[in-house]
Amino acid sequence: MAEKGGEDLAQRFVQFALDAGVLRFGEFKIKSGRMSPYFFNAGLFDDGLKLARLAEFYAERLLASGLEFDMIFGPAYKGIPLGATVAAELARRGRNVPFAYNRKEAKAHGEGGSLVGAPLKGRVLIVDDVMSAGTAVRESIAIIEAAGATPHAVAIALDRQEKATENGVDVDHSAVQYVRNQLGLQVLAIATLDDLLHYLSGRPDNSLDAHREGVLAYRARYGAV
């Protein structure tokens, strides 16, 4: 679960994601090709109130962690609104940092290039929604290093804590573990699969027990220790 008193934050976030329709239970084919009993789609934080509330959770997690960083980078595409709103929320709380993002295709006119916003420099925090294979993080690292800055940490909404796949084959580590252990970046998640299971087991009316069993079975098969 989340560090340093983050359990309450994580439980509030799971409730918020359910209320917003972002976290759903059922049967979903995810990016890895697996059939998952739950799905987290950050693209459904799709109005001003939901996006602002999401940014509050990111900011609360970041400030509670004590993580030091000099600026925020939002990888295209989902990371762009996430990084921007997190930067705005941090500024509202007295922690103003620069923000930048990338385009998928370099612009040939105007200022040109593939980067927009503040110049990349210092210790850069990458903000994204989830981490499936670590591909977006590796691409972000390459962009940040090419600009002469230092990739420092990653903030995500949900850590699924499941084995990554390489060339269609399960590996023993999750994408988060790979980024932490192999790439050397800190990873902060607002909530994890463990937090989700804790939430499901704490319902007094037992209304989510069936979903909990499905998630437990999924973790038993694909969970990364």
C-alpha positions in Angstrom: 0.0 0.0 0.0 1.0 3.6 -0.2 3.7 4.9 2.1 3.5 7.1 5.3 -0.2 7.3 6.0 -1.1 7.0 2.4 -3.6 4.2 3.0 -6.4 6.7 3.7 -5.5 8.6 0.6 -5.5 5.4 -1.5 -8.9 4.3 -0.2 -10.4 7.7 -0.9 -8.9 7.6 -4.4 -10.4 4.2 -5.1 -13.8 5.4 -4.0 -13.4 8.5 -6.2 -12.4 6.4 -9.2 -15.4 4.2 -8.8 -17.8 7.1 -8.3 -16.4 8.7 -11.5 -16.8 5.5 -13.5 -13.1 5.4 -14.2 -12.6 2.1 -12.3 -15.0 -0.6 -13.4 -15.5 -4.3 -12.8 -16.4 -6.9 -15.4 -14.3 -8.5 -18.1 -11.9 -6.3 -20.1 -9.2 -7.1 -22.6 -6.3 -4.9 -21.6 -3.1 -3.8 -23.5 -1.2 -6.9 -22.6 -3.9 -9.1 -24.2 -5.1 -10.4 -20.8 -8.7 -10.5 -19.7 -8.8 -8.4 -16.6 -11.7 -8.4 -14.0 -11.2 -4.6 -13.6 -10.3 -1.7 -15.8 -9.0 1.8 -14.9 -9.5 4.3 -17.7 -8.1 7.7 -16.8 -9.5 9.1 -20.0 -12.9 9.1 -18.2 -11.8 11.8 -15.8 -13.5 13.9 -18.5 -14.8 17.0 -16.9 -13.3 19.9 -15.0 -14.4 18.8 -11.6 -13.1 15.2 -12.0 -9.8 16.4 -13.4 -9.3 19.0 -10.7 -10.1 16.3 -8.0 -7.7 13.9 -9.6 -4.9 16.6 -9.6 -5.6 17.0 -5.8 -4.9 13.3 -5.3 -1.6 13.5 -7.2 -0.5 16.6 -5.4 -1.4 15.2 -2.0 0.6 12.0 -2.8 3.6 14.0 -4.1 3.7 16.4 -1.2 3.3 13.7 1.4 6.2 11.7 -0.1 8.7 14.5 0.3 10.0 13.9 -3.2 12.2 16.6 -4.5 12.0 17.6 -8.2 12.5 20.7 -10.3 9.8 20.4 -13.0 7.0 18.2 -14.4 6.9 16.4 -17.8 3.6 15.1 -19.2 4.1 12.5 -22.0 1.7 12.7 -24.9 -1.2 12.1 -24.8 -2.8 11.3 -21.4 0.2 12.8 -19.5 -0.4 16.2 -21.0 -3.6 17.2 -19.1 -2.4 15.2 -16.1 0.9 17.0 -15.8 -0.7 20.4 -16.5 -3.4 20.1 -13.8 -1.0 18.6 -11.3 1.4 21.5 -11.8 -1.5 23.9 -11.3 -2.7 22.1 -8.1 0.9 22.1 -6.7 1.1 25.8 -7.4 -2.2 26.4 -5.6 -0.6 24.6 -2.6 2.5 26.8 -2.7 4.8 24.5 -4.8 5.2 26.2 -8.1 7.2 24.2 -10.7 7.7 24.5 -14.5 5.8 22.2 -16.8 6.5 20.8 -20.3 5.1 18.1 -22.6 5.9 16.6 -25.9 4.1 16.3 -29.3 3.9 12.9 -31.0 5.1 14.6 -34.2 7.6 17.5 -34.3 6.2 20.8 -35.4 7.9 22.3 -38.5 6.7 25.8 -38.1 6.5 28.4 -35.4 8.8 27.5 -32.5 9.2 24.1 -34.1 10.4 20.9 -32.4 8.4 18.3 -30.4 8.6 19.9 -26.9 6.2 22.5 -25.6 6.4 24.5 -22.4 9.2 25.2 -20.0 12.8 24.1 -21.0 13.6 20.6 -19.7 16.2 21.0 -17.0 17.1 19.7 -13.5 15.3 16.8 -11.9 12.2 15.9 -13.9 9.1 14.3 -12.6 7.1 12.3 -15.2 3.3 12.3 -14.6 1.1 9.7 -16.3 -1.9 7.5 -15.5 -0.8 3.9 -15.3 2.2 1.9 -16.3 1.6 -1.2 -18.4 4.9 -1.9 -20.1 7.0 1.1 -19.2 7.2 2.1 -22.9 6.0 5.7 -22.3 8.5 6.1 -19.4 11.4 4.9 -21.5 10.4 7.3 -24.3 10.1 10.1 -21.8 13.5 9.3 -20.4 15.0 9.5 -23.8 13.4 12.9 -24.4 14.4 14.3 -21.1 18.0 13.1 -21.4 18.3 14.4 -24.9 17.4 17.8 -23.5 20.2 17.6 -21.0 17.9 17.1 -18.0 17.7 14.3 -15.4 14.7 11.8 -15.4 14.1 11.6 -11.6 10.8 10.0 -10.8 7.4 9.0 -12.1 4.0 9.7 -10.6 1.0 7.5 -11.6 -2.6 7.1 -10.5 -2.7 3.3 -10.2 -0.1 0.6 -9.9 -1.7 -2.7 -11.1 1.2 -4.7 -9.5 1.1 -7.3 -12.3 3.7 -9.0 -14.4 4.7 -7.1 -17.5 4.9 -8.8 -20.9 7.8 -8.8 -23.3 7.2 -10.0 -26.9 3.9 -11.5 -25.7 5.5 -13.4 -22.8 5.0 -12.8 -19.1 8.1 -11.7 -17.2 8.7 -11.9 -13.4 8.6 -8.2 -12.8 6.0 -5.5 -13.2 6.6 -2.4 -15.3 6.8 -0.3 -12.1 9.4 -2.7 -10.7 11.4 -2.5 -13.9 11.4 1.3 -13.8 12.5 1.3 -10.2 15.1 -1.4 -10.3 16.4 -1.2 -13.8 16.0 2.4 -14.7 16.6 3.7 -11.3 13.6 6.1 -11.0 11.4 6.4 -8.0 7.7 5.6 -8.7 4.9 7.0 -6.7 1.4 5.7 -7.1 -1.8 7.1 -5.6 -3.1 3.6 -5.2 -2.1 0.0 -5.9 -3.9 -3.3 -6.6 -3.4 -4.1 -2.9 -5.3 -0.9 -2.0 -8.1 -1.9 -4.4 -8.4 -5.3 -2.7 -8.4 -3.7 0.7 -11.2 -1.5 -0.4 -13.2 -4.5 -1.8 -12.8 -6.4 1.4 -14.0 -3.5 3.5 -17.5 -3.1 2.2 -20.0 -3.8 5.0 -22.8 -4.9 2.7 -20.6 -7.5 0.9 -21.8 -6.0 -2.4 -18.4 -6.2 -4.0 -17.4 -9.7 -2.8 -17.8 -11.3 -6.2 -15.5 -8.7 -7.8 -13.0 -9.3 -5.0 -12.8 -13.0 -5.8 -12.2 -12.2 -9.5 -9.5 -9.7 -8.7 -7.8 -12.1 -6.2 -7.8 -14.9 -8.8 -6.3 -12.5 -11.4 -3.6 -11.4 -8.9 -2.8 -15.1 -8.1 -2.2 -15.7 -11.8 -0.5 -12.4 -12.9 0.6 -10.6 -9.8 4.2 -9.4 -9.5 5.7 -9.9 -6.0 
